[in-house]
Amino acid sequence: MNRHHEALNEWQLATDHWIELTLAKYHEWDSDDLTQVFMRGPFAGWSERMVLELAMKMDDANKKVPRHKL
């Protein structure tokens, strides 16, 4: 496997892990309760609801149209 494929595979695994962790973190929450806004980091200015919605859309896309495994 060349370096490009290795990097792509690592990125895909990291993305899958982030989706899994995010869905687990907010598993018991109602989306109406997710009103906090991140002040720092990669989601600065985003609400928790926005982050959860992104994870849910990504998870749904993975299930509907799974990518090829490298």
Biopython code that builds the backbone (N, CA, C, O; Angstrom):
import numpy as np
from Bio.PDB.StructureBuilder import StructureBuilder

atoms = [
    (1, "MET", "N", (0.855, -1.184, 0.000)),
    (1, "MET", "CA", (0.000, 0.000, 0.000)),
    (1, "MET", "C", (0.897, 1.242, 0.000)),
    (1, "MET", "O", (1.807, 1.345, 0.823)),
    (2, "ASN", "N", (0.652, 2.177, -0.907)),
    (2, "ASN", "CA", (1.492, 3.363, -0.956)),
    (2, "ASN", "C", (1.092, 4.370, 0.120)),
    (2, "ASN", "O", (0.077, 4.205, 0.797)),
    (3, "ARG", "N", (1.902, 5.407, 0.263)),
    (3, "ARG", "CA", (1.677, 6.397, 1.324)),
    (3, "ARG", "C", (0.338, 7.104, 1.196)),
    (3, "ARG", "O", (-0.313, 7.386, 2.202)),
    (4, "HIS", "N", (-0.077, 7.390, -0.026)),
    (4, "HIS", "CA", (-1.368, 8.056, -0.226)),
    (4, "HIS", "C", (-2.505, 7.185, 0.295)),
    (4, "HIS", "O", (-3.392, 7.676, 0.993)),
    (5, "HIS", "N", (-2.486, 5.917, -0.033)),
    (5, "HIS", "CA", (-3.538, 5.000, 0.421)),
    (5, "HIS", "C", (-3.495, 4.819, 1.937)),
    (5, "HIS", "O", (-4.536, 4.724, 2.586)),
    (6, "GLU", "N", (-2.291, 4.773, 2.493)),
    (6, "GLU", "CA", (-2.153, 4.649, 3.952)),
    (6, "GLU", "C", (-2.751, 5.873, 4.643)),
    (6, "GLU", "O", (-3.482, 5.743, 5.625)),
    (7, "ALA", "N", (-2.437, 7.060, 4.128)),
    (7, "ALA", "CA", (-2.963, 8.297, 4.724)),
    (7, "ALA", "C", (-4.480, 8.354, 4.586)),
    (7, "ALA", "O", (-5.172, 8.749, 5.524)),
    (8, "LEU", "N", (-5.001, 7.963, 3.426)),
    (8, "LEU", "CA", (-6.440, 7.964, 3.214)),
    (8, "LEU", "C", (-7.121, 6.985, 4.160)),
    (8, "LEU", "O", (-8.158, 7.304, 4.740)),
    (9, "ASN", "N", (-6.553, 5.809, 4.319)),
    (9, "ASN", "CA", (-7.118, 4.809, 5.219)),
    (9, "ASN", "C", (-7.115, 5.311, 6.664)),
    (9, "ASN", "O", (-8.100, 5.136, 7.382)),
    (10, "GLU", "N", (-6.016, 5.933, 7.093)),
    (10, "GLU", "CA", (-5.942, 6.484, 8.452)),
    (10, "GLU", "C", (-6.982, 7.580, 8.646)),
    (10, "GLU", "O", (-7.619, 7.649, 9.697)),
    (11, "TRP", "N", (-7.162, 8.439, 7.643)),
    (11, "TRP", "CA", (-8.148, 9.512, 7.721)),
    (11, "TRP", "C", (-9.555, 8.945, 7.820)),
    (11, "TRP", "O", (-10.371, 9.434, 8.602)),
    (12, "GLN", "N", (-9.845, 7.912, 7.030)),
    (12, "GLN", "CA", (-11.163, 7.289, 7.079)),
    (12, "GLN", "C", (-11.413, 6.637, 8.433)),
    (12, "GLN", "O", (-12.512, 6.743, 8.978)),
    (13, "LEU", "N", (-10.411, 5.967, 8.978)),
    (13, "LEU", "CA", (-10.553, 5.350, 10.302)),
    (13, "LEU", "C", (-10.764, 6.408, 11.378)),
    (13, "LEU", "O", (-11.584, 6.225, 12.278)),
    (14, "ALA", "N", (-10.029, 7.512, 11.290)),
    (14, "ALA", "CA", (-10.185, 8.602, 12.261)),
    (14, "ALA", "C", (-11.583, 9.210, 12.163)),
    (14, "ALA", "O", (-12.201, 9.522, 13.181)),
    (15, "THR", "N", (-12.076, 9.376, 10.942)),
    (15, "THR", "CA", (-13.421, 9.917, 10.740)),
    (15, "THR", "C", (-14.464, 8.976, 11.327)),
    (15, "THR", "O", (-15.375, 9.418, 12.027)),
    (16, "ASP", "N", (-14.338, 7.687, 11.049)),
    (16, "ASP", "CA", (-15.269, 6.704, 11.609)),
    (16, "ASP", "C", (-15.245, 6.734, 13.134)),
    (16, "ASP", "O", (-16.289, 6.647, 13.780)),
    (17, "HIS", "N", (-14.061, 6.859, 13.697)),
    (17, "HIS", "CA", (-13.915, 6.901, 15.153)),
    (17, "HIS", "C", (-14.583, 8.163, 15.714)),
    (17, "HIS", "O", (-15.274, 8.100, 16.731)),
    (18, "TRP", "N", (-14.377, 9.308, 15.053)),
    (18, "TRP", "CA", (-15.003, 10.554, 15.510)),
    (18, "TRP", "C", (-16.523, 10.431, 15.470)),
    (18, "TRP", "O", (-17.199, 10.840, 16.413)),
    (19, "ILE", "N", (-17.066, 9.874, 14.392)),
    (19, "ILE", "CA", (-18.511, 9.693, 14.281)),
    (19, "ILE", "C", (-19.005, 8.825, 15.431)),
    (19, "ILE", "O", (-19.976, 9.171, 16.103)),
    (20, "GLU", "N", (-18.339, 7.702, 15.654)),
    (20, "GLU", "CA", (-18.735, 6.774, 16.721)),
    (20, "GLU", "C", (-18.714, 7.451, 18.087)),
    (20, "GLU", "O", (-19.661, 7.313, 18.861)),
    (21, "LEU", "N", (-17.644, 8.181, 18.389)),
    (21, "LEU", "CA", (-17.528, 8.855, 19.680)),
    (21, "LEU", "C", (-18.576, 9.954, 19.846)),
    (21, "LEU", "O", (-19.144, 10.113, 20.927)),
    (22, "THR", "N", (-18.832, 10.704, 18.789)),
    (22, "THR", "CA", (-19.806, 11.791, 18.858)),
    (22, "THR", "C", (-21.212, 11.251, 19.074)),
    (22, "THR", "O", (-21.958, 11.768, 19.906)),
    (23, "LEU", "N", (-21.575, 10.212, 18.326)),
    (23, "LEU", "CA", (-22.898, 9.613, 18.507)),
    (23, "LEU", "C", (-23.046, 9.024, 19.906)),
    (23, "LEU", "O", (-24.117, 9.116, 20.506)),
    (24, "ALA", "N", (-21.980, 8.419, 20.431)),
    (24, "ALA", "CA", (-22.029, 7.857, 21.781)),
    (24, "ALA", "C", (-22.161, 8.968, 22.831)),
    (24, "ALA", "O", (-22.913, 8.833, 23.796)),
    (25, "LYS", "N", (-21.427, 10.058, 22.632)),
    (25, "LYS", "CA", (-21.457, 11.166, 23.596)),
    (25, "LYS", "C", (-22.868, 11.745, 23.739)),
    (25, "LYS", "O", (-23.299, 12.066, 24.847)),
    (26, "TYR", "N", (-23.579, 11.875, 22.629)),
    (26, "TYR", "CA", (-24.887, 12.517, 22.660)),
    (26, "TYR", "C", (-26.041, 11.519, 22.568)),
    (26, "TYR", "O", (-27.168, 11.910, 22.266)),
    (27, "HIS", "N", (-25.778, 10.260, 22.819)),
    (27, "HIS", "CA", (-26.772, 9.190, 22.674)),
    (27, "HIS", "C", (-28.052, 9.449, 23.477)),
    (27, "HIS", "O", (-29.148, 9.241, 22.956)),
    (28, "GLU", "N", (-27.941, 9.884, 24.693)),
    (28, "GLU", "CA", (-29.104, 10.060, 25.580)),
    (28, "GLU", "C", (-29.698, 11.466, 25.521)),
    (28, "GLU", "O", (-30.666, 11.753, 26.226)),
    (29, "TRP", "N", (-29.143, 12.331, 24.706)),
    (29, "TRP", "CA", (-29.574, 13.724, 24.677)),
    (29, "TRP", "C", (-30.676, 13.944, 23.650)),
    (29, "TRP", "O", (-30.701, 13.303, 22.598)),
    (30, "ASP", "N", (-31.583, 14.854, 23.968)),
    (30, "ASP", "CA", (-32.566, 15.332, 23.008)),
    (30, "ASP", "C", (-31.916, 16.510, 22.275)),
    (30, "ASP", "O", (-31.280, 17.352, 22.910)),
    (31, "SER", "N", (-32.065, 16.580, 20.968)),
    (31, "SER", "CA", (-31.379, 17.637, 20.217)),
    (31, "SER", "C", (-31.800, 19.039, 20.659)),
    (31, "SER", "O", (-31.034, 19.988, 20.489)),
    (32, "ASP", "N", (-32.997, 19.188, 21.220)),
    (32, "ASP", "CA", (-33.436, 20.500, 21.719)),
    (32, "ASP", "C", (-32.650, 20.948, 22.940)),
    (32, "ASP", "O", (-32.629, 22.135, 23.264)),
    (33, "ASP", "N", (-31.997, 20.000, 23.625)),
    (33, "ASP", "CA", (-31.207, 20.333, 24.805)),
    (33, "ASP", "C", (-29.769, 20.715, 24.459)),
    (33, "ASP", "O", (-29.020, 21.167, 25.325)),
    (34, "LEU", "N", (-29.387, 20.537, 23.208)),
    (34, "LEU", "CA", (-28.005, 20.800, 22.805)),
    (34, "LEU", "C", (-27.873, 22.243, 22.334)),
    (34, "LEU", "O", (-27.904, 22.531, 21.138)),
    (35, "THR", "N", (-27.725, 23.134, 23.296)),
    (35, "THR", "CA", (-27.684, 24.567, 22.988)),
    (35, "THR", "C", (-26.315, 25.190, 23.255)),
    (35, "THR", "O", (-26.090, 26.349, 22.907)),
    (36, "GLN", "N", (-25.409, 24.448, 23.861)),
    (36, "GLN", "CA", (-24.090, 24.996, 24.161)),
    (36, "GLN", "C", (-23.315, 25.229, 22.872)),
    (36, "GLN", "O", (-23.447, 24.470, 21.911)),
    (37, "VAL", "N", (-22.510, 26.275, 22.859)),
    (37, "VAL", "CA", (-21.683, 26.604, 21.699)),
    (37, "VAL", "C", (-20.224, 26.403, 22.090)),
    (37, "VAL", "O", (-19.788, 26.841, 23.155)),
    (38, "PHE", "N", (-19.486, 25.744, 21.228)),
    (38, "PHE", "CA", (-18.055, 25.552, 21.462)),
    (38, "PHE", "C", (-17.345, 26.891, 21.297)),
    (38, "PHE", "O", (-17.563, 27.600, 20.315)),
    (39, "MET", "N", (-16.502, 27.229, 22.255)),
    (39, "MET", "CA", (-15.805, 28.512, 22.234)),
    (39, "MET", "C", (-14.410, 28.399, 21.623)),
    (39, "MET", "O", (-13.854, 29.391, 21.150)),
    (40, "ARG", "N", (-13.854, 27.210, 21.633)),
    (40, "ARG", "CA", (-12.480, 27.018, 21.148)),
    (40, "ARG", "C", (-12.396, 25.729, 20.347)),
    (40, "ARG", "O", (-13.298, 24.891, 20.379)),
    (41, "GLY", "N", (-11.311, 25.597, 19.644)),
    (41, "GLY", "CA", (-11.045, 24.357, 18.924)),
    (41, "GLY", "C", (-11.700, 24.317, 17.554)),
    (41, "GLY", "O", (-12.200, 25.330, 17.066)),
    (42, "PRO", "N", (-11.696, 23.145, 16.938)),
    (42, "PRO", "CA", (-12.151, 23.027, 15.550)),
    (42, "PRO", "C", (-13.632, 23.320, 15.347)),
    (42, "PRO", "O", (-14.059, 23.580, 14.223)),
    (43, "PHE", "N", (-14.415, 23.283, 16.411)),
    (43, "PHE", "CA", (-15.853, 23.552, 16.288)),
    (43, "PHE", "C", (-16.233, 24.889, 16.924)),
    (43, "PHE", "O", (-17.400, 25.107, 17.250)),
    (44, "ALA", "N", (-15.278, 25.769, 17.099)),
    (44, "ALA", "CA", (-15.552, 27.081, 17.692)),
    (44, "ALA", "C", (-16.655, 27.776, 16.899)),
    (44, "ALA", "O", (-16.587, 27.899, 15.676)),
    (45, "GLY", "N", (-17.679, 28.230, 17.639)),
    (45, "GLY", "CA", (-18.813, 28.896, 17.022)),
    (45, "GLY", "C", (-19.939, 27.948, 16.629)),
    (45, "GLY", "O", (-21.027, 28.392, 16.262)),
    (46, "TRP", "N", (-19.687, 26.667, 16.701)),
    (46, "TRP", "CA", (-20.711, 25.658, 16.385)),
    (46, "TRP", "C", (-21.441, 25.265, 17.656)),
    (46, "TRP", "O", (-20.840, 25.202, 18.729)),
    (47, "SER", "N", (-22.735, 25.000, 17.538)),
    (47, "SER", "CA", (-23.483, 24.470, 18.684)),
    (47, "SER", "C", (-23.272, 22.959, 18.745)),
    (47, "SER", "O", (-22.880, 22.333, 17.760)),
    (48, "GLU", "N", (-23.536, 22.393, 19.906)),
    (48, "GLU", "CA", (-23.463, 20.943, 20.039)),
    (48, "GLU", "C", (-24.437, 20.275, 19.073)),
    (48, "GLU", "O", (-24.148, 19.206, 18.537)),
    (49, "ARG", "N", (-25.570, 20.891, 18.854)),
    (49, "ARG", "CA", (-26.560, 20.350, 17.923)),
    (49, "ARG", "C", (-25.986, 20.254, 16.511)),
    (49, "ARG", "O", (-26.213, 19.267, 15.811)),
    (50, "MET", "N", (-25.246, 21.276, 16.094)),
    (50, "MET", "CA", (-24.644, 21.266, 14.756)),
    (50, "MET", "C", (-23.622, 20.139, 14.622)),
    (50, "MET", "O", (-23.559, 19.466, 13.593)),
    (51, "VAL", "N", (-22.827, 19.941, 15.664)),
    (51, "VAL", "CA", (-21.823, 18.876, 15.637)),
    (51, "VAL", "C", (-22.508, 17.508, 15.573)),
    (51, "VAL", "O", (-22.096, 16.636, 14.807)),
    (52, "LEU", "N", (-23.545, 17.328, 16.375)),
    (52, "LEU", "CA", (-24.274, 16.061, 16.358)),
    (52, "LEU", "C", (-24.927, 15.838, 14.995)),
    (52, "LEU", "O", (-24.892, 14.725, 14.470)),
    (53, "GLU", "N", (-25.516, 16.871, 14.423)),
    (53, "GLU", "CA", (-26.140, 16.723, 13.106)),
    (53, "GLU", "C", (-25.122, 16.324, 12.047)),
    (53, "GLU", "O", (-25.426, 15.508, 11.177)),
    (54, "LEU", "N", (-23.924, 16.884, 12.106)),
    (54, "LEU", "CA", (-22.862, 16.504, 11.172)),
    (54, "LEU", "C", (-22.522, 15.026, 11.333)),
    (54, "LEU", "O", (-22.425, 14.295, 10.347)),
    (55, "ALA", "N", (-22.341, 14.588, 12.577)),
    (55, "ALA", "CA", (-22.015, 13.179, 12.834)),
    (55, "ALA", "C", (-23.135, 12.264, 12.349)),
    (55, "ALA", "O", (-22.871, 11.202, 11.786)),
    (56, "MET", "N", (-24.369, 12.669, 12.561)),
    (56, "MET", "CA", (-25.501, 11.848, 12.130)),
    (56, "MET", "C", (-25.573, 11.758, 10.604)),
    (56, "MET", "O", (-25.839, 10.686, 10.062)),
    (57, "LYS", "N", (-25.340, 12.872, 9.910)),
    (57, "LYS", "CA", (-25.351, 12.862, 8.447)),
    (57, "LYS", "C", (-24.220, 11.999, 7.896)),
    (57, "LYS", "O", (-24.408, 11.264, 6.926)),
    (58, "MET", "N", (-23.051, 12.091, 8.513)),
    (58, "MET", "CA", (-21.910, 11.292, 8.063)),
    (58, "MET", "C", (-22.165, 9.806, 8.311)),
    (58, "MET", "O", (-21.835, 8.970, 7.470)),
    (59, "ASP", "N", (-22.745, 9.479, 9.451)),
    (59, "ASP", "CA", (-23.073, 8.092, 9.766)),
    (59, "ASP", "C", (-24.107, 7.550, 8.779)),
    (59, "ASP", "O", (-23.982, 6.425, 8.296)),
    (60, "ASP", "N", (-25.118, 8.349, 8.486)),
    (60, "ASP", "CA", (-26.148, 7.951, 7.539)),
    (60, "ASP", "C", (-25.548, 7.712, 6.150)),
    (60, "ASP", "O", (-25.888, 6.735, 5.483)),
    (61, "ALA", "N", (-24.663, 8.601, 5.721)),
    (61, "ALA", "CA", (-24.017, 8.436, 4.415)),
    (61, "ALA", "C", (-23.176, 7.167, 4.379)),
    (61, "ALA", "O", (-23.171, 6.460, 3.372)),
    (62, "ASN", "N", (-22.463, 6.869, 5.470)),
    (62, "ASN", "CA", (-21.660, 5.637, 5.540)),
    (62, "ASN", "C", (-22.540, 4.403, 5.416)),
    (62, "ASN", "O", (-22.136, 3.404, 4.822)),
    (63, "LYS", "N", (-23.731, 4.472, 5.972)),
    (63, "LYS", "CA", (-24.639, 3.314, 5.919)),
    (63, "LYS", "C", (-25.302, 3.193, 4.544)),
    (63, "LYS", "O", (-25.453, 2.086, 4.028)),
    (64, "LYS", "N", (-25.695, 4.314, 3.953)),
    (64, "LYS", "CA", (-26.374, 4.288, 2.653)),
    (64, "LYS", "C", (-25.436, 3.935, 1.510)),
    (64, "LYS", "O", (-25.772, 3.138, 0.634)),
    (65, "VAL", "N", (-24.271, 4.532, 1.533)),
    (65, "VAL", "CA", (-23.300, 4.332, 0.464)),
    (65, "VAL", "C", (-21.919, 4.103, 1.075)),
    (65, "VAL", "O", (-21.095, 5.016, 1.117)),
    (66, "PRO", "N", (-21.668, 2.874, 1.550)),
    (66, "PRO", "CA", (-20.380, 2.617, 2.187)),
    (66, "PRO", "C", (-19.215, 2.807, 1.204)),
    (66, "PRO", "O", (-19.338, 2.510, 0.016)),
    (67, "ARG", "N", (-18.122, 3.290, 1.702)),
    (67, "ARG", "CA", (-16.951, 3.485, 0.833)),
    (67, "ARG", "C", (-16.211, 2.155, 0.669)),
    (67, "ARG", "O", (-16.411, 1.203, 1.423)),
    (68, "HIS", "N", (-15.378, 2.136, -0.317)),
    (68, "HIS", "CA", (-14.556, 0.950, -0.552)),
    (68, "HIS", "C", (-13.508, 0.872, 0.555)),
    (68, "HIS", "O", (-12.928, 1.883, 0.949)),
    (69, "LYS", "N", (-13.284, -0.301, 1.033)),
    (69, "LYS", "CA", (-12.235, -0.512, 2.039)),
    (69, "LYS", "C", (-10.922, -0.675, 1.319)),
    (69, "LYS", "O", (-10.824, -1.419, 0.343)),
    (70, "LEU", "N", (-9.898, 0.030, 1.807)),
    (70, "LEU", "CA", (-8.573, -0.060, 1.189)),
    (70, "LEU", "C", (-7.765, -1.155, 1.818)),
    (70, "LEU", "O", (-6.620, -1.380, 1.426)),
]
sb = StructureBuilder()
sb.init_structure("model")
sb.init_model(0)
sb.init_chain("A")
sb.init_seg("    ")
for serial, (resi, resn, name, xyz) in enumerate(atoms, 1):
    if name == "N":
        sb.init_residue(resn, " ", resi, " ")
    sb.init_atom(name, np.array(xyz, "f"), 0.0, 1.0, " ", f" {name:<3s}", serial, name[0])
structure = sb.get_structure()
